[in-house]
Amino acid sequence: MRDGLNPTRLVLPHDDASVGRWSRTLDYVLDRFPADAARLHEKVAAGEVVDGRGRPVDARTPYEPRGFVFLYRDLVPEPDVPFEIRVLHRDRDLLVVDKPHFLATIPRGAHVERSVLVRLRRDLDLPELSPAHRLDRVTAGVLLLTVRPQVRGAYQELFARREVRKTYEAIAPYDPALDLPTTVRSRIVKHRGIMRAEEVAGEPNAESRVGLAEVDPGRGLARYRLEPHSGKTHQLRLHMSGLGVPILHDNFYPDPYDVAPDDYTRPLQLVSRSLELTDPFSGRLRRFTTDRVLDSWGGRDAPVGSAPAVAAPAEADTVRGPATTDATGPAAGRP
């Protein structure tokens, strides 16, 4: 690992069309990244490109189908995302944070260094940190990460088996004709390389419970409580749009429009409010929440400067009734 980032891993193709096409591993790597040929030769000369056994790859390394190649690619400058990551809870196994809008959960595409995972690995010196689930880049709120590899699978499985109760809040137009609460079911598909998901005919694979939390009749807005019972991409955004009350500042649904990559003035009015789960090790019911107030409801999601996250002291769970509640902690990056 280097500066909070894992190396890029390449799997050498083994299909019929690939076998025999390259005689050297280096030939494949150069074909994969033709624009970086000169820099790749420098990395090979410096011993920075290795195979699956950690051996340096050089001009003599033969091509081995199904083999692995690891290398660190040079990072390109990324726009700063001037929002803090608030640490809500930290213990030996878990780190729970309030992810700001516009910050990706994991390194991906154009968002590598400007991601929650990389920033926290660096700032908190937690090289094994890994998310147990993900939030969209434009969604804010509670995000749970595991600190140790030994517990990672157990918490990830809770999300995979849909055993975590997730509650969101959204600001959207108020429609008094909507009969709420209601359950929305539909079939959602998203094709690789296409930014938007879509609802199609067929067996439903996505379900959301939509309720009304508060109304501001003067502005024609409402605060909605959303409970997804599945985890399809853009599920809540699609379901709210389908009800005729698209989430405020949603530039994808119902009609897409362009937003500059560094325009942080109109964050999507959607927040992951809480996560509730039965701990796979202690058996206790745990609930993690954020007190973030969306800016369209009297809050302020505004740039405050890029401050590094700081470690929150390990805290004992606060018991409130039958559930274990991990309350919002100090803001990361603040004195």
Buried (B, 14 or more C-beta within 10 A) or exposed (E): EEEBBBBEEBEBBEEEEEEEEBEBBBBBBBEBBEEBEEEBBEBBEEEBBBBBEEEEBEEEBEBEEEBBBBBBBEEEEBBEBBBBBBBBBBBEBBBBBBBBBBBBBBBEEEBBBBBBBBBBBBBBEBEEBBBBBBBBBBBBBBBBBBBEEEBBEBBBEBBEEEEBBBBBBBBBBBEEEBEBEEEBEBBBBBEEEEEEBBBEEEEEBBBBBBEBBEEBEEEEBBBBBBBBBEBBBBBBBBBBBBBEBBBBBBEBBEEEEEBEEEEBEBBBBBBBBBBBBBBBEEEEBBBBBBEBBBBBBEBEBEBBEEBEBBBBEEEEBEEEEEEBBBBBBBBBBEE
